[in-house]
Every structure is written in structure tokens, then in C-alpha cells.
Amino acid sequence: MKIIYIITGLSTGGAEVMLYKLLSRIDQERFSPVVISLMDRGTWGDRIANLGIPVYTIGMKQGKPKLVNIWQLINIIRQLKPDLIQGWMYHGNLAAQFARLFIFRQMFVLWNVRHSLYALDLEKPGTTIIIKLCAQFSNFPTKIIYNSQNSAKQHEKSGYGIEKTCVIPNGFETEKFTPSAKARLSLRLELNTPENALLIGLIGRYHPIKDHFNFLQAAALLLNNYSNVQFVLAGNKVDWQNHILSELIHELGLVKQIHLLGERHDIHRLTAALDIASSSSSGEGFPNVIGEAMSCGVPCVVTDVGDSAWIVSDTGKVIPPSDPEALANAWKALIDIGKEGREALGKAARARVIECFSLDSIVAQYEALYDNVLAKKTKFKG
């Protein structure tokens, strides 16, 4: 079964990473995947190609699609003759559905929405237009896959076809994200912090919705009572060159307790080194970083947005968004139960991820959906 995945781009982000993880485990004896990036190869194109999966690029500029790009996309699809087109992210979904109009053979289109939709005014103007267009065309795809229950409800309220909904959560590499005493020691050496320093982490790109402001305000509150705590932040634009972050850290007097690591490619190591992981977001879908931390046996404090509370369940703390005092108090509660208490929660967290969100089980759900679609095609031919 030949499947074309049309994705907006292949830069670093949760959606791109999940596509890579799916492709790394999909049964290539039964499925023949091909990836088309509407933009360029980004940081993940070569990694996908190294799986033995062809990667095509269209070279569209952000917000500026040209007619030549659209015809290039259609020609690639015509040449490849797929059984199924899987859109991935808004622009990929719309491109998949549009290209389908010019393919004169039996072929199904699936969409994959990787985004929570709290308010359209939080989105870029161009993205808002695409979201609205997708709502208009949402009765055409065979299924719309969402990576969170919350995202599905939000999009249905915005006019996306309810009968098309299918929720497949993100999956986690539980053999890669694993508890590691070695990681704990090596990160503390790298940061030049004491071995017994308690590390609280926030992994995620710099974006208003991630609410780094909330995290840093909570850090300042916590440090009034705990002197041996340090904070590790990593992600795209989470570095000292980010003047907004840097100025806020200086204003709050946190310079000596904060480590801004920027974009990293050893997230499994950073995560396993933490004592407590956090999500301070004001909006989320299905945050990968929380599942990854749980897989590492690290208890989490998360804001009650998206599916965060469902993921964590009773293995960590769930607090309201945009409430630094609640965030600081939740950290305090996890510090006060001691190392053994945190380890017990961490073990329960890892067990929950293995049971509910392991990558193999998630890939199996995608494969079952594709099989179901293929069965419809066979029936149609018959």
C-alpha cells in the first residue's frame, strides 16, 4: 500500500518528530511510505531518507505558495500513484485535499491535525485562513486524525466534520526515554552544578502559548524557600540571545539558577536528568515532552490544558494555567515528598506510558486505520 505523507515542512517540532517516529516503526513490507515536504528538507528530511523512505521537497516559501509549486506537487503524486494520501498539519491537509482534485483514480485522503485550537486570534493571519479553509473542506477526507481528544473537540466546534473524527495520541519511545543515573550525573557536570542539586525542567520552543513567563515567575517564588533548586530550559530560541527571556530572568534575579540550553538533540538525556518536569503552557494538544518525561521516570507538573491531565493522571500534579503560585506550590509538594516519593511517582508514570502510549501501540493504530481504508478500496474495486 503506497502512502504519500504531505507535511508543511520538516523543521524541528512535535508534529515532525511524530511523523519520523511513525515512519521509523511502520511495517515497510506492508506499507510503502513517501514524504513530500511543501517547504524544504529541514532538520528531519535526511533522517527520514535514512530510513529508506523517499523524501520530495516542493520549495514553497512560508505564506507564499506559487502555481508552479502546486503543479509540482500534483505531478509528483501522479507519478507515484499512491493508494492513500496522508496530510500532516494544516497546510499539508489542505494541499493533500486540493491535489486529490487532479488525480483521476480511486484514492483516499486522510488528514492529521497536530494542533490545539483555543482561539483563532492566537494564530498567524495566514494560518487562520488555512484553518478556516480546512473547516470548509473537512467533509471530503475519509478521516481526520487528531493527536488529542481536546483538539478534536476544539476543531469540531470550529466547523470540522464531526463524523470524520479519529483520535490517535502521540507515541513514545520507551526504550530511548528511560530512567538514567548516568544522565543525571553527566548533565550536572555539564552545567557545573552540585550533584545533589534539584533540577526542574521545561523543554519546549519559545512561543507565547508555552508561557515561559509563568514558569519563570513560579521559579522566583519557589526560590524564596528552596536554595538548592536550579531550572533547566531547552528548545528553539530558548537561549540567552532571546532578549525577552534574558531580560525577564535578570529582572527576577534568576541568572544564577537558570540554564538556557537552546535547541538540543539529546532531549532524552536532558529529560532523564531532571527531578521534576514541567509544562507551564496556556494551551496544548498532546505534549510530547510530558510523555517523554514520564517515560524517563520523572514526575511532572502540568497545566490543565489539552490532554495534559489525561496523560499525567495521578502520577504527577495538574494545576490551572497562568497561575505561577499554583505552579510553585505543586513543585514544592513534589520536593517535600523527598527523593523516594518522587521515584515512586516516576515509576508509576513510566508504567502508565508503557501501558497507554508506547510508540509500537500507536503505530499499530495507524496501520489498522490504513488497513481499513485499503479494505474499502478493495471492496470498491470489487
N, C-alpha and C positions, 0 to 999 in steps of 0.2 A: 504494500500500500504506500504510494508516494504521497508524502505530506510536505507542502510548502509552508514554512513559517514566515510571515511578513511582519517584521518588527520595525518600530520607528528608528531606532539606532542601536548601537552596540557598545555604548559607553558604560561606565560602572554605575549600577543601580540595582535595586532589588528585583525588578522585572527582568532585566538582562541576565542577572545571576540565576534566577529560577529557570529561565529558558535553557541556559547552559546545563544546569543540573538535570533537567528533564532529558535533554539530548544525551547526556553522559550515561544515562541508565536505560534509555528506550531500547527495546529489542530490535536491533537493526536487521535481524533475519526476517522479521515480520513487517517492519516499517522502514521506509526509505526516506529519511528527512532531508530537506534542503532549506537553507535560511536565506531570505532576502532582507537586507537592511536598506531601508529607504534613504538612509544617510551614508555613513561610511562604516569601516570595519571596527572603529572604536578600539576599546581595550579587550573586547571579548571575541571579535571576529576570528583572530588567529587561533584562539583556544578552541573555538567550535570547529574550525577547519582541522585542527589536530585530532579531533575525534573521528576524522574520516568523513565529515559532513560538508558538502559543498556550501560555500558562502558567496552570495552575489551582493553587490552594492549598487545603488541607484545614483548616489551622489546628490540627493536633494539638499538644498540649503534650508536651515530651520525657518519655517514660516513662509518659504518661497518656492513652492513646487512649480516646476515648468512642464509644459506639454511634452517636451522631449523625454523628461523623466518618467512621465506616466506611460508613454508608449514603450519605453524601455522595459518597464515593469510588465506590461501586458505581453510583450514579445517573449520575455523570459518564461513567463507562465505558459504561454502557448507551446514553446519548445519543450518544456519539462513535462507537460501533460499530467498534472497531478490528479490524484483521486480526491484530495481534500486540501483546502487552503485554511490554515490556522492563523488568524490575525492575532497580534500580540501588542497590546497597548492601543490607545485610541486611534492614532494615525494609521497604525498597522491594520486595525479593524476596518477602518473606512476604505483604505487602499485595497484590502482584500475583497471587500464587497463591490467596490467600483470596478476592479479588474474582472470580477466574475461576469459582469455585463458583456464583456467582449470575448468570453470563452464559450464557444458554441458546442459544448459537450456536457454530459452529466457530471456534475462536480458539486460537492458540498462546501460550505464556508462555515467555520466556527470563529467566534470572537473570543478574545481573552482580555478582560478588564482587570488591570492591576492597580487600581487607584481608588481611594475613597473620595466621596463627593459631598463635602459638607456644605459648601456654598460656591456658586459659580463665580462670585466676585473675588474669591481667593485664587482663581486660576488666571493664567495669562490670557489676554484677549483672544489670541489665535487658538489656544486650547479650548476656550469656551465655545467658540464657533464649531470646532470639531466635535465636542461633546454633544452639542445640540443637533448637529447633522446626524451623528450616530443614533441619537434617540429617534429621529425621523425614519431611519432605515433599519431600526432594530427588529423589525418583523421578518427581515429577509434571511439572516443567518439561521442555520439549523439549531445551534445552541449558543448561548452567551455564557462563557465560563467566568466566574468571579473567584478571586482568591480569598474572599471573606464574606461571611454572612451579612455583615453590616454594609459592605459595599453593594451587595445585591439589592438590599432594601433601599439604599440611597438612590441607586440608579433607576429602580422601578418607580420610585416617587418622581423622578425626573423624566419619565416617559418611556423608559426602556421596556421592551416586551416582557411581561411577567412570565408568560408560558415558555419562554426560551431559557429561563434561568437554570444554571447548573453551578454549584459551588464545589470547587476543588481547592483546598487550602495549600499553602506552601509546604514543601517537604524539607527535612533537614538531614544532613549527612552526619548521622550519629556516630559513625566511626572516625570522622575527621574532627568534629566538635565533641571533645571528650575531656573529662577532668584530667588535669596535668600539673603535678607538683613541679615539674621541670619548667613549665611555662611561668608559673608563679615566681620562681626564683629568677629566671632569665629576664623577665620584664622589670623586676625591681632593680636588678643590676643595671639594665639599660637606662632606667630613669634615675639611677643613683639615689634610691630611696631605701630606708631600713627594711630588713627582711620581714619585720613584724608590722610594717605599715599596712593599714587597711585601705584597699583601693576600691573606689566606687566609679563605675564606668558608664559612659554614654557613647555608643557607637552609632553614627549616622551623619549624613551630609548636612551642611549648613543650609537651612531653609526655615522660614518663619514658622511653618507648621511643626517643626521638630522642637521648637520652643527652648532653645539653649538658654534664653533669658530666665525662664522658670528654673532650669537646672542650676544655674549659677547663683541665683538668689537663694535657693534651698541650700546650696553648698555653704554660702556665707552664714546662714542661720545655724547649720549643723556645727560649723567650726567654733561657734561660741561655747560649745560643750565638749567637743572632741578634738584634741590637738594632733592625734596620730593618723588622721584620715587624709588621704590625697585623692584627687579626681583625675581620671584619665578620659580624655575626649578624642575621638578619631573620626575621620570622614572627610569627604571632599570639602575644601575651603574651611575646615576646622583647624586653623593654624594661626600662628602669630602675625601673619600677613593680613589676616582678616581684621581690619581696623575696628569694626563694630564690636566683635568679640573681645579683642585685645583691650579696648578702652573700658569695656564693662568689667573685665577681670581686674584691671587696675583700680577702677572706682570702688569695687567691692573689697579690695585688699586681698585678693586671692592668688597673686602671682606665684608665691612660693608653694602653694598647694595644688596648682592646676598644671596638667601636662596636655598640651595640644599637639597631637601627633599627625594631623593631616590625613591624607588618603593613604591607606596601608593595604598590603596584600597578605598580611599574616593575622587576619582578624581572628582566626581560630586560636592563635597563640595569645593575643591580647585578651580575648574573652575568657579563656581558661585561667588567666592570671588574676581575674577580678575576685573580690569578696562579695560584691553586690553589683548587679547590672541594673540599668535603668532605662526607661523610656519616659521622657517628660513631654511628649508630643501633645499638641492641642487637637490633632487629627491623625488617624492612621487607618490602614486597611487591615492587613495581616502582617505585622512587623517581623521580618526575618530575624533581626538581631535578638529579639526576645526568645524565640525558639532555639536559636544558636546558643545563647547563654544558658538556657535550661538544659540543653544537651550537654553542656560543659559542667553541669552540676552546680551552677551559680544561681542562687536565689535572686528573684527580680522584684523591683518596684516599678509599677507601670501606671500610667494614667488610664482612666476608664474610657478609652476611645477605640473605635474599630472593634476588632476581635481580641484585643489585648487581654481583657478579663477572662475570656473563654480559654485562651491559650494557657494563661498562668494558673487559672482555677485556684485551688487552695495551697499552691506551692510557693506563693510569694505574697506581695502586698499590692492591692489595687486602690488607687486614690483618684480624686477628681482632677481634671486638667486645670492648668493655670492657677495652681494653689501651692506656692513654694513652701508654706508652713506644713501642709499635709505631706508633701514630698520629704521634707526634712524629718518629720516625725516618723514616717514609715522607715526611712533609713535608720533612725535612732532605734526603732523597735527591733530591726534585724541586727544591729550592732549589739544591743543589750542581751539578745538570746545567746550570744557567745559563738565561738567557732564551731562547737559541736551542734548547736541549734541550727546554724546556717548550713552545715554539712548535711544534716538530716533533711532540711528543706530542699537542698540541692539534689540529693538522691531521689527524692520524690519527684522533683521537676524533670530530671533526666528520664525517669521511668515513664512519666506522662508523655514526653516527646516520643520516646521509642514506641509506646502503645498507640498514640493517636496521629503522629505527624512524621513518621520516618519517611525518608525520601522514596524508598522502594514501594511503600504502600501508596504514596501519592502518584508515582509513575504508573503503578498498576491501574489507578483510577482513570488516568488519561488514556492508557491503552485500551481499557474496557470501553470508554466512550468512542474511541476511534473504531474499534471493532463493531460497535453498534451502528455507527454511521456506514461502515463498509457493508454490513449486512443489509442495510436499506438500499444501498446502491446495487448490490447483487440481486435483491428482490425486484428492484426497478427494472433491471436488465431482463430478468426472467419474465 
